[in-house]
Amino acid sequence: MVAQRHVRTSSGPLVTALRSVDPSHGPVVEIGAGTGRLTELIANRLRAATILAVEPSTPMRAILTSRVLNDPDLRRRVTVVADQAPDLRLPERISTAVIFGVLGHLDATDRGRLWELLRSRLPVGAPVAVELMGGHEARPLPPIRMLRETIGTQTYEWWTSAEVAAPKLMRWRTTWKVLSGSEIVRTVEDTYDWATLSLEELADESGMTARPLGGSGVPGSPEIGLLIR
């Protein structure tokens, strides 16, 4: 459900970002490929590209691998790896990197290692597409329902809220509620920390040039931009 929403909010700006990519320079590196919904989009938009899909989460990587396995075109062009973002094993040349839903999970040291690695593999002028959560300063956010879907006789709700964990760091809480009628059948909760970063801050620390792409216009859509090598 979240992946479907993510494609709806992020696919437009990502398609714009991919227009300037020359896949002859090497594979597209998708860092944080998740379950592969955006991997499909990248493959459809860059028909000549090979893709290195990076996903360290075992459950999501299993779904990603299944998606690739069951599509003959993806199976030929997509390689799935489990590396962590700062410790990627990359070929000598890549054409671009897509980094969605990842950067806020990394601290400044790990981001610095990642930028150094990407700069050493990208040709001059190549873009890196990055996704941010918007809001460049940490601030508390009250619970808000992000989606509501019905499957069979049950309804699924996804709620998020946030508190300030430290300067420039937000602690997000996600809650899934599964309801049968008005009765809550079960809830699943999780928390994670996310560094609040602006595109300009990423440009400064990466040594690249920033170009904003904006969002999709869908409420709650993330901020997306380009870093140009």
Secondary structure, 3 states (H helix, E strand, C coil): CHHHHHHHHHHHHHHHHHCCCCHHHCCEEEECCCCCHHHHHHHHHCCCCCEEEECCCHHHHHHHHHHHHCCHHHHHHEEEECCCHHHCCCCCCCCEEEECCCHHHCCHHHHHHHHHHHHHHCCCCCEEEEEECCCCCCCCEEEEEEEEEEECCEEEEEEEEEEEEECCEEEEEEEEEEEECCEEEEEEEEEEEEECCCHHHHHHHHCCEEEEEECCCCCCCCEEEEEEC
